[in-house]
Amino acid sequence: MEGMEQWKDQLEQLKIQLEPWKIQLEQWLHQAIEYLDQIPPIQLYAAIAVLFISTLLLFSIRLFKRTKSNTIVLTGLSGSVEMLSNVILSQLITFLTLFPCQLRDGSSHQGTVTSMEPNEGTFVLNSESNKKGKIKPVHLVDVPGHSRLRPKLDEFLPQAAGIVFVVDAVEFLPSCPSVSEYLYDILTKASVVKKKIPVLICCNKSDKVTAHTKEFIRKQIEKEIEKLRASRSAISAADISNDFTLGVSGEVFSFTQCRNAVTVADASGLKGEVAQVEQFIREHVKP
């Protein structure tokens, strides 16, 4: 009981201490009302409109800045993307000590190393390491194309400013159906279609004598996607897992029909020929 009495006494003392503040606030509120009554209604409405528009403008600017992503997602069938992440990216980035492969084992691999985990890091492009002024780093996410890892891709796609889809230009023909199906699944995802995320089909090992040209690879993938369109359109809507469909009804499929830009480029990791990949990254991650 004594504790309750003490608590009541403390509450009463607090009320007494706050009473002057209450009186002061009431005076300020009364003065504000009197001041507003003296202002012509037109001026008051104009001031409220200016305040509202300024607040809305600031909010829009902040929201717009937040939507500018610096994330580039790299993926492809297992084997192709590992070569890109371990070799091509070593030509792209400056801070190799931060590169996931070197964090893992201290080396920059010169061959294919199958990974079962996505790798990611933020880097400065190697070609821009000596540039003066403000340079925006690039957040690179390497998601290997193993079937068990593909759900991980969905976690990164909504953040992506661009997608680099890696194809082995030498071993392309045997893997063409699988490559095309994987790319089809990416191009029909809602996160890619709604944001119109650009895709670069990167034909790695293009320096090899036995490598297929990027035009040949593009045409073959378009043919395979046309087959997929026909086969999947025959499936009931309840069985289709893709969010969107590709192409134009009644026309043969081509990448020009996609809502997002799809381009094709040559690259060679071992020779460091990655200029087209760098160009794609900088087009969509502004410095």
N, C-alpha and C positions, 0 to 999 in steps of 0.2 A: 504493500500500500504506500509505503514511504517513497518507493521508486516512482509510482504513478503520480504522486503529489509533486515530486521534484520535476517530473517531465511536464506537468501542467504549468508549473511556475516558469520553467524555461520557455515554454510556448508563449506565455503571457508577456514575458520580457522581450521575446522576439517581435511580437506584435507591436509593442510600445516602440521598439527601435525602428521598425519599418513604417510607423505612422507618418513621420515627416516626409519620407520618400513618397508615400501614397498621396499626401497633400500636394507635394511638388508636381507629381505627374498629372494630377487633376488640373492644376493651374496651367501647366504646359498644354494639356489637351484643350482646355477652354480657350487659351490664347490662339491655338492653331485653328480652332473652329471659327473664332472671330476673324482671323486673318483670311481664311478661305471665303468667308461670307462677303468680304470686301472686294474679292477678285471677281471681275466680270465672268459669267459662265463660259463665254467663248474662249477666253484666255485659259481658263481652268481646263476645259476639254482639250485645248491644243497642247497644254503641258502634259496632260495624261497620255495623249496620243504619241507625243515625242518620246516620253519615257517608255511606253510600251514598245514602240518600234525599235528604239535603241537596245532594249533588253532582248527583243527577238533577234535583232541583227547580231549581237554579241553571242547569243546562244547558237545561232546558225553557223557563225564563223568557227566557234569551238567544235561544234559537231562535225563540220566539214574537215577540219584538221585531223580529227580523230579517225576519219574514214580513210585517210591517206596511208595505205599500207606500204611497208618496205619488205614484205615477205615474198620470196620466190620459192615455189615448191618444185622439187625435182623428183620425178618418178619414172617408172618404166618397168619392163619385166626384169626379174632377178637376173643379174649378170650384166645387163646393159647399164642400169643406173649405178651399180657399184663402180663400174669403170669410170663413169662420169664423176661420181663423188670423190673417188680416190685419186684420179689423175687429172681430169679436166679442171675440177675446182681448184686443184693445187696451182693451176696456171691463172685462175681468176682472182684468187684472194691473196692478200698481203700477209695477214697475221696467221701464218700456218701453225704457229704454236697453239692457236685456239681451235684449229680444225679438228673435228671429231675424231678422225682417224689417228691423228697424232696425240690427242688426249688419251685415246684408248691404248696405243702401243708405241707411241713415240716415233712412228715412221710415216713416210708418205709413200703409199703402195704404188707399185708400177704394174699391177695386174688386177684381176677381178677378185674381190674378196666378198663373199656373200654375207650380207648383214641381215640380222633378224630384228633390228631395232631402228627406228628413225634416228637420223643424226641431224642436229641443227646447231647453228651458231650465227653470230652477226659479225660481218667482215667489211673491210674496205677493198674494193676491186683493185687488183694488182696494177692495172693500167692507170689507176688514179692515185696511186700511193705518193707520187711526187707533185701532185697538183696542189696549188695554193687555194686558200679560201675554204668555205664550208662544203664538205662532202658528206652526203648522206650514206651511212653504212647500209649494207644489204643483209637482211635476215634470210639465210638460206636453210631450207628444210629438205633433207634427202629422205624420201620414203621409199624403200625398196618395194618392188612389185610382187613380193611373195603373197599368195592368197590369204595367209593368216594375218598379214600386215595391212591389207587394203582397207579394213575398217578404220585404221589409224589415219588414213588419208582424209577421211571425212572431218577429222578434228582440225586439220590445217587448211583445207580448201577455203572456208569462209574468210580466212585472214589473207588469202593470197592476192598479190598484185599481178601475178603471172605464174604460168605453169610451164616448166621445161619437161617435155615428155621424151625420154631417151630411147633411141632405137639403135640396135647393132646393125650397121650397114653391111657387114660381111655375112652375118648369120641371119639375115632378114627373112629370106623366103620360107625356111622351115617354121619360123615363129610368127609369120605374118597373120594367120588367123587369131592367135592368142594376143598378139600386139594390138590388132584392130579391135578385138572385143574389149580389151582393157581400156583403150582410148575411147571407144564408144560409151562405155560406162561413165567415164569422166565427163565427156561432152554432154551427157544427158542428165547430169546431176543438177539439182535446183540451185545449189550454191554457186555453180559455175555459170549456168545460163542466166540467172537473174542479175548477177553482177557483171556479166559479160567478160569474164576473166580470160585474157588472151592466152593462147597456147602456142608454144614453139615446139615443133617436132624436130628434135635434135638428132641428126644421123651421125652417130659416132663411128670412128675408125674409117672415115671417108677417104683417108690417105692411102688405104690399102688398095692393091691392084684389083683384088676380087670384090671390092665394095660396090654396092649398087648405088646409082645416082639418087639424089634427093627427089628428083622428078619421078623416077621409077617407083621409089618407095611411096611417095604421095599418091600416085595413081593406083597402086596395088592396095593401099589402105582404104582408099575411097571405094574400090570395088568390093572389098571385104565388108565394109560398113553398109554398102548397098544390099549385100546378102543378108546382113544382120537385120536391117530394116524390114526386109521382106519376111524373114522368119519370125521376128518378134511381133510384127503386126498381125500375124496369124494366131498369136496367143491371146487368150482372153485377158481383158483389162485387169482382172483380179490377180493374174499371175505375173504381170509385168512389174518389175521392181524399180525400173528407171523413172525418174521424175518427169522428164520431157522426152519428146521424140526428135529425131534428126531429119533434116532435109525438107523438101517440098513435095507434097503429094503429086504423083504423076510424072515426076522428073527424076532422072538418074542423079544419085547423090554426088555432091562435091563439097569441099570444105567452104567454098564461098557462100553456101546456104546456111552456115552456122550463124547463130546470133552473136557469137564472140569471134574475134579474129583468130584464125588458125594459119600459122606460117610454118615453113620447112627450112631448115638450115643444115649446112655441113659442119662437122667438127672433127678434130683429131686430138685426143687427149695426150697421146704419146709425143706428138709434135708440137703441142701447145697452140694449135690453131683453134682458138675459141673466140675470135673477134665477133662473130655473128651472135654468139650467146651473150657476150658482154653488151652488144648493141641492144639486144632484146631486153636485157635486164634494165639498162639505163633508160630505155623508152618508157618503161612502166614503173620504175622507181626513180623519180626525179631527184637530182642532187640538191 
